[in-house]
Amino acid sequence: MKEIVQQALNTGYLSIAAQNQIRLLLQSEYDSEDLDAYIILQRAVVAGDVKPEQRISKASSSTTAKDAASNIKLAYQVAAEIACVAAMALSMPKNPQDSSYLGA
């Protein structure tokens, strides 16, 4: 995750392949450093420092209204992903021995 984020920050671009790889990594095991890197990436996308490659639909139209709607949808998606990551981070125990509710 850290390598993908660093490359995106260096190039200012996040490919669809990298986006897919991040999704897979978030579905598997990751550590707090990966989570920090993901949050940094999300902030860079929101700030416009990193441009994610857009998936192109077959019925693509470049009207201003559709572009604006797409940008708003992307902003909501990024905000939702940040909220999800924050919720996961807050629910993660700092020390596995502190998590008696997990049956430890």
Backbone bond lengths (Angstrom), bond angles and torsions (degrees), N, CA, C in turn:
res aa  C-N    CA-C-N  psi(-1)  N-CA   C-N-CA  omega(-1)  CA-C   N-CA-C  phi
1 M - - - 1.449 - - 1.528 109.91 -
2 K 1.324 116.00 -46.07 1.470 119.64 -177.27 1.519 111.54 -60.18
3 E 1.336 116.76 -37.70 1.459 120.08 -179.45 1.531 111.13 -68.40
4 I 1.307 117.00 -40.73 1.467 121.40 178.79 1.521 109.85 -62.58
5 V 1.328 115.82 -45.75 1.464 120.51 -179.47 1.523 110.25 -63.53
6 Q 1.317 116.84 -44.70 1.470 119.57 -179.10 1.526 110.89 -61.65
7 Q 1.319 117.28 -41.61 1.462 120.28 178.37 1.527 110.65 -63.09
8 A 1.326 116.96 -42.35 1.471 120.68 179.03 1.525 110.91 -63.68
9 L 1.321 116.63 -40.69 1.465 119.99 178.88 1.523 110.99 -66.63
10 N 1.322 116.56 -37.88 1.471 120.46 -179.96 1.519 112.50 -69.46
11 T 1.333 116.07 -39.53 1.466 119.86 -175.80 1.525 112.86 -93.22
12 G 1.337 116.62 -20.76 1.458 119.98 -175.95 1.516 112.35 75.78
13 Y 1.324 116.77 19.41 1.466 122.16 -173.41 1.522 109.07 -144.11
14 L 1.341 116.17 138.62 1.457 121.86 177.61 1.523 108.38 -125.66
15 S 1.322 116.35 109.99 1.463 120.93 -176.34 1.525 111.05 -71.77
16 I 1.323 115.13 162.88 1.469 120.22 175.94 1.522 109.88 -61.57
17 A 1.324 117.20 -38.96 1.464 120.45 178.85 1.531 110.61 -61.16
18 A 1.334 116.82 -41.90 1.461 120.42 178.55 1.527 110.75 -67.09
19 Q 1.331 117.30 -38.75 1.466 121.17 177.11 1.523 110.32 -60.87
20 N 1.329 116.01 -43.81 1.465 120.51 179.04 1.525 110.99 -64.85
21 Q 1.319 116.50 -39.56 1.462 120.45 179.32 1.532 110.43 -64.71
22 I 1.323 117.14 -39.97 1.466 120.81 177.45 1.523 110.26 -62.86
23 R 1.328 117.24 -43.53 1.472 120.34 178.51 1.530 110.86 -58.65
24 L 1.331 116.29 -42.94 1.463 119.73 178.85 1.528 111.21 -64.21
25 L 1.333 115.98 -41.56 1.459 119.63 179.88 1.526 111.57 -64.96
26 L 1.326 116.74 -36.70 1.462 120.22 179.45 1.525 112.13 -70.16
27 Q 1.330 116.75 -20.17 1.459 120.70 178.48 1.525 111.68 -87.65
28 S 1.325 115.95 -11.09 1.461 119.94 179.35 1.525 108.54 -109.45
29 E 1.299 115.88 -164.49 1.457 119.72 179.77 1.525 109.96 -76.48
30 Y 1.319 115.54 139.09 1.450 121.86 176.92 1.519 107.57 -148.25
31 D 1.330 115.62 159.23 1.457 118.82 -178.60 1.526 110.87 -106.96
32 S 1.309 115.70 -179.44 1.467 120.17 -176.43 1.523 111.87 -65.49
33 E 1.331 117.93 -29.43 1.468 120.46 177.22 1.530 110.49 -67.40
34 D 1.328 116.25 -38.77 1.467 120.01 175.96 1.522 110.35 -63.89
35 L 1.307 116.18 -41.99 1.460 121.14 178.85 1.529 110.69 -62.68
36 D 1.327 116.64 -43.36 1.468 120.73 177.08 1.526 110.72 -60.69
37 A 1.330 116.52 -43.39 1.464 120.81 179.77 1.524 110.54 -62.65
38 Y 1.327 117.03 -41.13 1.459 121.09 179.49 1.533 110.94 -62.98
39 I 1.312 116.56 -43.11 1.464 120.71 179.09 1.522 110.38 -63.61
40 I 1.327 117.42 -41.39 1.468 121.23 177.30 1.523 110.24 -61.03
41 L 1.335 116.46 -42.31 1.461 120.56 178.20 1.522 110.92 -62.29
42 Q 1.323 117.08 -45.61 1.458 120.41 -179.92 1.525 111.14 -60.53
43 R 1.322 116.54 -40.95 1.466 120.07 178.00 1.526 110.73 -64.45
44 A 1.326 117.17 -39.12 1.464 120.92 179.15 1.526 110.96 -65.91
45 V 1.324 117.32 -37.19 1.465 121.15 177.73 1.530 109.63 -65.84
46 V 1.328 116.49 -46.69 1.464 120.55 -179.84 1.529 110.54 -62.06
47 A 1.334 116.84 -39.31 1.467 121.02 -179.66 1.522 112.27 -73.86
48 G 1.336 116.80 -13.62 1.457 120.37 -179.53 1.518 113.43 88.01
49 D 1.332 116.91 7.31 1.464 120.48 178.83 1.525 111.90 -76.21
50 V 1.312 116.79 -26.23 1.468 122.77 177.01 1.520 107.60 -124.39
51 K 1.324 115.78 128.71 1.462 121.82 179.28 1.526 109.01 -103.61
52 P 1.339 117.43 114.96 1.463 118.76 176.07 1.524 110.32 -74.64
53 E 1.323 115.84 138.89 1.464 119.94 175.38 1.518 108.14 -63.89
54 Q 1.311 116.19 134.83 1.456 121.48 -178.02 1.521 110.51 -89.28
55 R 1.303 115.12 140.43 1.461 120.31 172.09 1.520 106.88 -76.90
56 I 1.306 116.95 132.85 1.462 121.46 -176.95 1.518 108.93 -99.45
57 S 1.318 115.73 124.47 1.458 119.96 177.20 1.525 108.89 -87.88
58 K 1.317 116.88 160.33 1.458 121.58 -178.81 1.524 111.75 -65.84
59 A 1.332 116.91 -33.59 1.460 121.11 -178.32 1.529 109.70 -97.93
60 S 1.313 116.31 44.91 1.463 121.14 -176.87 1.522 111.15 -72.31
61 S 1.330 114.52 135.48 1.452 120.96 177.41 1.513 107.69 -133.88
62 S 1.329 117.53 143.28 1.457 119.80 -174.62 1.523 112.13 -106.35
63 T 1.307 117.48 35.09 1.453 118.97 178.25 1.516 109.54 -74.03
64 T 1.317 115.90 153.39 1.457 121.46 -177.52 1.518 111.68 -61.26
65 A 1.304 118.18 -42.05 1.467 121.66 -179.18 1.525 111.24 -62.58
66 K 1.330 116.09 -42.31 1.463 119.05 179.71 1.525 110.72 -69.18
67 D 1.325 117.73 -37.15 1.461 120.80 177.06 1.530 110.37 -63.28
68 A 1.330 116.85 -43.11 1.454 120.97 179.32 1.527 110.40 -64.25
69 A 1.309 116.72 -42.36 1.461 120.46 178.51 1.524 110.67 -63.87
70 S 1.315 116.04 -39.17 1.455 120.51 178.31 1.521 110.99 -64.38
71 N 1.329 116.69 -41.64 1.466 120.59 178.82 1.522 111.00 -64.42
72 I 1.320 116.91 -40.94 1.462 120.45 178.51 1.526 109.84 -65.05
73 K 1.332 116.40 -42.86 1.460 120.48 179.13 1.530 110.18 -61.30
74 L 1.326 117.07 -42.73 1.463 121.17 178.40 1.516 110.60 -63.02
75 A 1.327 117.49 -41.92 1.464 120.99 179.12 1.527 110.79 -61.47
76 Y 1.345 116.98 -43.25 1.457 120.40 177.52 1.528 111.12 -64.84
77 Q 1.321 116.42 -39.11 1.461 120.22 179.76 1.524 110.22 -63.78
78 V 1.327 116.73 -45.29 1.467 121.01 179.16 1.523 109.85 -62.37
79 A 1.336 116.95 -44.07 1.465 120.68 179.44 1.526 110.76 -61.64
80 A 1.325 116.74 -40.68 1.460 120.46 179.05 1.522 111.10 -65.89
81 E 1.331 116.88 -40.08 1.465 120.26 178.94 1.524 110.66 -66.31
82 I 1.331 117.01 -39.89 1.463 120.30 178.01 1.525 109.96 -64.31
83 A 1.326 116.93 -43.37 1.460 120.45 178.81 1.523 110.96 -62.13
84 C 1.329 116.16 -40.03 1.467 120.74 179.19 1.522 110.79 -64.20
85 V 1.319 116.48 -45.73 1.463 120.63 179.72 1.518 110.44 -64.63
86 A 1.325 117.09 -40.94 1.462 120.46 178.60 1.523 110.52 -62.38
87 A 1.324 116.63 -42.17 1.463 120.20 178.65 1.527 111.04 -63.48
88 M 1.341 116.46 -40.91 1.464 119.61 177.87 1.524 110.44 -64.97
89 A 1.328 116.28 -41.91 1.458 120.16 -178.63 1.518 111.16 -64.60
90 L 1.322 116.53 -40.78 1.457 120.15 -179.72 1.517 112.54 -70.09
91 S 1.321 117.38 -25.93 1.457 120.22 -179.04 1.526 112.60 -89.13
92 M 1.338 117.13 -9.08 1.465 120.27 -179.65 1.524 109.58 -79.13
93 P 1.328 117.71 130.40 1.460 119.51 176.88 1.526 109.74 -69.10
94 K 1.319 115.92 144.00 1.463 120.06 178.50 1.519 110.50 -70.92
95 N 1.305 116.11 -32.14 1.451 121.83 -177.73 1.534 106.81 -134.83
96 P 1.317 118.78 126.85 1.469 120.13 -178.32 1.531 112.67 -55.73
97 Q 1.340 117.88 -27.40 1.472 120.69 179.64 1.523 110.88 -72.70
98 D 1.346 118.20 -17.37 1.454 121.85 179.86 1.513 112.37 -82.39
99 S 1.316 118.10 -4.67 1.469 120.71 -172.24 1.525 111.39 -101.55
100 S 1.322 116.34 67.40 1.463 119.52 -179.27 1.525 111.37 -65.39
101 Y 1.329 118.12 -24.67 1.454 120.61 179.90 1.521 112.76 -71.82
102 L 1.335 118.04 -9.93 1.466 121.01 178.22 1.522 110.79 -91.96
103 G 1.318 116.72 8.35 1.448 120.03 178.62 1.500 112.80 89.89
104 A 1.320 118.43 9.94 1.470 121.74 -179.86 1.509 110.08 -77.71
